[in-house]
Amino acid sequence: MGQKIQTLIADTKQKFGLVEYDLLNYSLHHHVDIYGQTSYTIAMEWLSKFETGFDEEKNPERNAIIDIDFHSGRVVRVIFVGGVSNATYAPFINKSTDEIIDWIEKMTGYTYHEQFQLEFEEPGHLLFRECFNGIPISPSGYIKLKYHESGQLTTFIVHGQFPCKELIKENHFMLTTENRQSIIEQQLTFTTLPSNENKTMKSLYAIEEIFVAYSGDKTYPYEFTVQDKPDTPVHKILSWASPIGRPFVRKPIQFNKEITLEQATNCEPHPSTRLFTEQELVKCIEVTTNFLRQVYPQDSGKWILTTVHRHHHYIQAILKLVESNRFIFKRKLQLSIDDRTYEAINYLDNQLLLDAYDEYKAAGEVLISKEVALEKIKPYIQITPIYVFDKVQKQYILCELIDCHKAIDAESGEMLNLADV
């Protein structure tokens, strides 16, 4: 155990009043943020002296799990199992919400309203969302805080980037009404959803949410924006002339999430941060094509390799069908490739999940036009300002989130709540 680790452990014990706790174990980890930068944490597990024994299969109440940033010393996560604490540290006795927010600002270094804002509050529980000057951020982070009625901290989790103003791109534009209306028309899509109430399919018109830059010259699909992993676009249709006859043998995926003290001290980059070279992308395409030739030999030209990204010492290749139906859940493959040997190791296919809907009754005849549906749904469309992280510009761009929680039944014209379908 190095001096740095000893100091972090001692500081943690003092900061959180862990007099009645013994350090059970610790480990070092590294993570990649949406900026492609590596952060390092020390994860500690503390055993309450009130516990007479320890069972590795379950974590007893009162035990504490605490993660600290290895270099800055900032708190990443504090959890007292079962919401029960024997700590002497009780910072929330008779504290107001404003006083609790002051505590969070001191603990994190973030500024209220500028970088985080209150979303939910009840006695002993507060949830804050990441923002910039009160405007939400995507991908979204949060701060969760829970405390016992005796004032003891029981949960404190800080997740997200909470960007400073230097990462915010100034905006000098305003999205025009004409641009917005055109995009809304494009986003009103005809789709089929399963209704579990009577196991039938429903044909609906619904708004596919999207982020639109205030400049009006760029949009960000929702699904590619909310994810926080760095990915590399490929967008190549995979074709072949002949199958590969030998069967594909799956191998287990093995992650070694712990790192050494030397790696943390030297700020060794996470394997996931390494950019793909052109040669590596060619290899990914070749390996993925050969995998399809083995497992889906009749599907030449039917799959498109959309993106690849690194995950520890694996490459995750994401594939979607070139032609898809209007069903809301799309067919998808995820192939895991060893990034050292470029061997296909394992894969996930969501076809089994989709098969569960085969017994659902087919949707009825479509009687409502898109134009009629658009007029009906317009009053319920929500326009929300939001800062979206642009992975190319490495800045947050002010956008509008166009969304709607309503849908129009394409058979009856009835207005529906999407959450109820």
HURATA-V780263 format. One line per field, one symbol per residue. phi: phi as a letter, one per 30 degrees, with the letter a starting at -180 (. if undefined). burial: # if it has 9 or more other ideal C-beta (glycine too) atoms within 8 Angstrom, else .. A space follows every 10 residues. Layout:
phi: ???
burial: ???
This chain:
phi: .ddddedddd dddddcicdc bcddabacbb bccddicccb bcccbccddd ddabcddbcd eiebcbcbdd cciddcabbc eiicbcdddb dcdhcddddd dedddddcic cdidbabdcb bbeiabbccd abhicecbdc cabcbbbddd jddcbbbcbk chddddccdd cbbbdddddd dddeddddcc bcbdcddbhb cccbcbddda cbdedicabb eeddcddccd bcdbhbdcba cbdcddddcd bddbccddbd ddddddhddd eddddddedd dddddddddd ddddcbddce icccddbbbd bhcbccccbb ddcbddddcc dabbcccddc chcdcaabbd edddddcddd ddddddccdd dddddddedc dccbdadcdc dddhbccdbc ccaaccbcdd cciddbdedc d
burial: ...###.##. ###..###.# #.#..#.### ####...### ########.. #........# .######### ...####### #.#####.## ##..#....# #.###.##.# .#..####.. ....###### ##..###### ########.. ########.# ###....##. ....#...## ..##..##.# #####...## #######.## ####.#...# .#..##..## ##.#...#.# .......... ........#. #.##...#.# ###..#.... #.###.#### ####..#..# ..######## ##.####### ##....#... #########. .#.####..# ...#..#..# ..#..#.#.. .###.##..# ##..###### ....###### ####.##### #.#.##.#.. #
